[in-house]
Amino acid sequence: MTTSAAIYSPADLADASALVCFGCQPRLRPLGVPRYRDMLQRYRMDGPFRDAADAAADGLDLDVIEAHQTEGLILHPREGSWLSYRLKDHPKLGVKDRLVLGLAHVAIAARVYPTPADLEEQGVKRISLAEVDDFLRRLTDRLREASVDADGLTVVHPELQAAWRVYARLPSSRLTPAGRLSESSTRRVIKEALDWLVEQGMAYRANELGVGHYRLAHRFRVQVREAAASAAFTVLCDLRRAHLVEED
């Protein structure tokens, strides 16, 4: 009896698992870690090794979505995976806080990638707290209009509706006595969302452009592309495109 399955040595399997382990550290860059760089190159060139690494990721409920030369192995946790990030797991957030933080995350993505073509464009995107806040402030009325159809009937996006209603009631940039953004202000929530992207290797602070400015990494773009089918993202992209047409 013969088989076409590849035969892997313990060292091959260890390397495949180690590559996935590197990919689970999203701020780690392969160009600064020779072993990571070499295994990433092997993943790109060696089909059986790629299959072994994909299988190791699969066992962790992860999909390999790209082996990027600069940003490394980009992994995407499957829905429901123990590795997926869920706002409801945040220990310090109440229901309203989670709604607004979730809206901020979706707004950041819709603000910079409103069309499928934008999601394919590899150029660096920049964004600031003020731009995201302005985007949501200006679209609040449109979100209100989008919450009902032409007959005045409620459109089914209950979480999105609840989120923008809470958002619209919060001040933009209330300061604490120490001069910091109050946690009850919308720009503080947007900052938390962008700082989380920095921690996950999906954004960089761009302090040279001013306080509250960020650059979004290639890793963020491909993660958004994986999640672009969500209803809230679709609605905000529609509104962002309408906004761009008005600006033209």
N, C-alpha and C positions, 0 to 999 in steps of 0.2 A: 504494500500500500504506500502510495506517495502522497505528499501534501505540498501545496504551494505556499503555505504559511511561512513567514520568515522565522528564522531561529535567532533568538537574541541571547547574548551573553549576559550574565549578571551585571557586568560593567555597562553594557548598552542600556539596560533597564534602569540602572542607577542614574546614568546621565540623562535619560529621558525624563525621569522623575525630578531630577535636579533642575532641568530646564523649566519644567512647569512651576517648580518652587521659585525660581527666579521671576517667572511671569507673575507670580502672586505678590511680588513686591513692586508695585507699579512705578515707584519713583526711582527704582534702580535702572541705570542705563547701561546697555551691553558694552558700549565703547569704553567704559571705565572699569569693566570687570572682564579680564581676558577669557576666563573659562566660560562665562555667559556669552561673550561675543563668539567664541569658537563653536559652542553648542548651537547657537542660533544659526550660524552659517551652515552647520551640519543639518539642521532641521530644514533649511531652505534647499539643500542640495541632495540629501540622502532620503529617498522615499521610505524605506523600511524604518529608519530612525524617526522620521516624521510620524509614521503610523504609530510607533511606540509612544511618542510624546502625546499624540492626540488621544490615545487610549488611556494614558495616565490622567490627562485632563478630564476625559469622559468619566472616569471613576470618581472624580471629585465634583461632578455635576457642572463642569465648566466646558465652554466651547472655545476653541482657539480661533480667533477671528482674523488675526494677522501676525506674521513674524516680521516686524519692522526693524530695519537695520539700526536705526537710531533709538527708537523707543522700546524695542524689545518685543517679547512675546505678549501679545495683547489678548487677554482672556475675558470672556463674558460669562458671568454666572447665570445659569438657567433660572427661569422663574420658579420660585419656591425653594431654590437651593439654599443650603445653610450658609453659603458664602455671599448670598445676595444682600444688598443693602436695602433695608426697609425702614421707612420713616417711623413706623409704629414701634420699632425696636429702640428708638432713641429714648434714653431714660429720662431726659429732662423736658421733653416736649408734651404739651397737652394737645388735645384734638385740634384746636384752632391754630396752634403753632405749627403743627404738622401740615395742615392745609396750606398755610401761607408759605412755608418752606418748600413744600412740593411744587406750589405754583411758581416760586422763584426759580427752581431748577428747570422746570419746563420752559419758562420765559427766557432764560439764558439761551437754551438750545434753539428756541423758535426765533429769537432776536437775531442770531448769527447764521442760522441755517433754515431760512423760510421756504426754500425750494429744494427739490431733489438734486438740482444742479449744484447748489451750494454744498450739499453733502458730499459731492464728488470732487469739489475743488480743494486742492491740497495747500493753498496759501494759509498763512497764519492769520487768525482772527483775533481782534482786540475787542475788549469790552470793559465797561466801567460800572460801578454801582449806580451812578447817576443815569447811565443809558438804560439799564434794565428797569430802574424805578420809573423813569420817564416813559419807557415803553408800556409798562403796565398801567401807569396813571392815565396815559392818553387812550389806552384801549379799554379802560374800565367801562366807559359808556357803550363801546362796541360789544364788550362782553355781556353787558346788560341787555342790549338789543338781541344779541345772539342767543340769549337764554329763552327767548320765546319765538315761535314761528309767526308767519303772516297772519294767522288767525288768533294770535295772542295765547297760543297753547304752549305750555312749558316744554322745552327741548330737553331730552334726557342726557344731561351731563351733570348729575347732582353734585359730585365732588368739586367739579370746576366752578359751578355756581356758588357753592358754599365758600370756596377759597377766595374768589374775587370779591365777594361781599365782605368778608373779614378784612381783606387787603385794603379795600377802599375806605374802611373806617380807621385805619392806622395812620399816624403821622409819618411823613417821609423821613425826617432826620432829627428826631428829638435827641438832645444831648443830656448826659448825666452831669452831676456837679463836677466830676473829674474831667469833663470835656469829651467823653467817649460817646459813641452812638448808643442810645438807649435800646435795650432788648425789645422794647415794644414799638420800635420804628421799623419801617419797611426796609430801609437801607441796611440796617443791622441784620435783618433776615437774609437779604441778598448777599451781604458780606459772608455770612455763615455758609451759604450755599457755595460761593466761589472759593472760600478757604477750604471747604471739604474737597472741592475739585483739585486744589493744590496738593492736599494730603494724598490724594489718589493718583497723582502724577498726570492729571488731565488739564492742568492749568499752571501758569506761573504768574507770580506777582510782577507787575511792570511798574515798579516805583519810579523809574526814570520818566514815566509819562505823567506821574502825579499820584497822589494818594487815592486808593480805590480803583486803580487800573490793573487789568489782568490780560495775559495772553492765553489763548486756548490752544492746547496741544493737539497734535494729530490723533492721539489716543482718545480725546474727547469726541472728536468728529466721528470716528468709527464706532464708538459706543452709542452715540446718538443715532447713527445709521441703523444699528441693531434694534433700537427701541422706538424707531420712528413711527411705528404703526399705532401708538397709543392715541386714544381719542382726544385727550387734552392737548397733546402736541399738534395734532392735525388742526384743531380749532384755532390755536394760537398762531400757527403758521398761516392759516387762511387770513386771519386778521392782520398779521404782519405784512403779508403781500398786499392787502388792500391799503394798508398804511403807506407802503412804498409807492404804490400807484398815485396816491394823493400827493405825495411829496414831489413826484415828477411833474 
